[in-house]
Amino acid sequence: MSRDPRIKAVAIRSPRGGRRTEIDWADGHKSGYPHEVLRGYCPCAGCQGHSGEIHFLETTDTQQELEEIEPVGNYALSLHWFDGHASGIYSFVYLRALCPCALCRGPDDDEHGAMPRL
């Protein structure tokens, strides 16, 4: 397990019915993820394929409602969406790379926020 504070989540907030999940990181950074971004960048093979390239997938409002968040060991989150989709494992490395804040965004980012740079 990495001891890098940039990829250690210390608090996760996602109010039921909300459209945003927030993560506080051990290095003091705070990330806010619109559910549109989390679902659009779902890392599962069904959404992203097997090429290794990461693409944003457009989703509907009903696909962007989170039902449950479960920890996966000490390294990831499993997001369960209201439409039944639950196969994406969002590692903390992936989530930190996906942070859409102004400090984390790069010049190649699209209108949906940060493009994951792993």
C-alpha positions in Angstrom: 0.0 0.0 0.0 1.3 3.4 -0.9 2.0 5.9 1.8 1.6 8.8 -0.6 -0.8 11.3 1.1 -2.0 12.5 -2.4 -3.8 9.1 -2.9 -5.0 8.5 0.7 -8.7 9.5 1.2 -9.4 10.7 4.7 -13.1 11.6 4.2 -15.7 10.9 1.6 -19.0 12.7 1.4 -21.9 12.0 -1.1 -25.3 13.0 0.3 -28.2 10.9 -1.0 -29.9 12.7 -3.8 -26.9 14.9 -4.3 -25.1 15.3 -7.6 -21.6 15.5 -6.3 -19.1 13.4 -4.3 -16.4 15.1 -2.3 -13.1 13.5 -1.1 -10.6 15.0 1.4 -7.1 13.7 0.8 -4.4 13.2 3.4 -2.2 16.0 1.8 -5.0 18.5 2.6 -6.4 18.7 -1.0 -10.2 18.6 -1.4 -11.7 17.2 -4.6 -15.3 17.6 -5.7 -16.6 15.3 -8.4 -19.8 15.9 -10.2 -21.6 12.6 -10.7 -21.7 13.3 -14.4 -17.9 13.1 -14.4 -17.7 10.0 -12.2 -20.2 8.1 -14.4 -18.8 9.4 -17.6 -15.3 8.3 -16.8 -16.4 4.9 -15.3 -13.2 2.8 -15.4 -14.9 -0.5 -16.0 -14.1 -2.5 -19.2 -17.8 -2.4 -20.2 -17.6 1.4 -20.4 -14.0 1.9 -21.4 -13.3 -1.2 -23.4 -9.9 -2.9 -23.4 -7.7 -0.5 -25.3 -6.3 1.2 -22.2 -7.5 4.6 -23.5 -9.9 6.5 -21.2 -12.9 8.3 -22.9 -15.8 10.3 -21.5 -19.1 8.6 -22.1 -22.2 10.7 -22.2 -24.9 9.6 -19.7 -28.4 10.5 -18.8 -29.5 12.1 -15.6 -30.9 8.8 -14.3 -27.5 7.2 -14.8 -25.8 9.8 -12.7 -27.6 9.0 -9.4 -25.5 7.2 -6.9 -27.1 4.6 -4.7 -24.1 3.5 -2.7 -20.3 3.8 -2.2 -18.3 0.9 -0.9 -14.7 0.9 0.0 -12.5 -1.6 -1.9 -9.6 -2.4 0.5 -7.6 0.7 1.3 -7.1 1.7 -2.3 -10.4 2.2 -4.1 -14.2 2.8 -4.1 -16.9 0.8 -5.8 -19.7 3.1 -7.0 -23.2 1.6 -7.3 -25.5 3.7 -9.6 -29.3 3.7 -9.4 -29.6 2.1 -12.8 -27.8 -1.0 -11.5 -24.4 -0.3 -13.0 -21.7 -1.2 -10.4 -18.7 -2.7 -12.1 -16.3 0.2 -12.0 -13.6 0.2 -9.4 -12.3 3.7 -8.9 -8.8 3.5 -7.4 -7.7 6.5 -5.3 -4.9 7.0 -7.9 -7.6 7.2 -10.6 -9.8 9.5 -8.6 -7.0 11.9 -7.8 -6.0 12.0 -11.5 -9.7 12.7 -12.3 -9.9 15.7 -9.9 -11.6 18.5 -11.8 -10.4 21.4 -9.7 -8.4 24.3 -11.2 -5.2 23.2 -9.5 -5.4 19.7 -11.0 -6.7 20.4 -14.5 -4.3 20.4 -17.4 -4.2 22.0 -20.8 -5.6 18.8 -22.5 -8.6 18.6 -20.3 -12.1 18.6 -21.9 -15.3 20.4 -20.9 -16.1 17.6 -18.4 -13.0 18.3 -16.2 -9.7 16.6 -15.8 -8.8 13.9 -18.1 -7.3 11.1 -16.0 -3.5 11.1 -16.3 -2.2 7.9 -14.7 
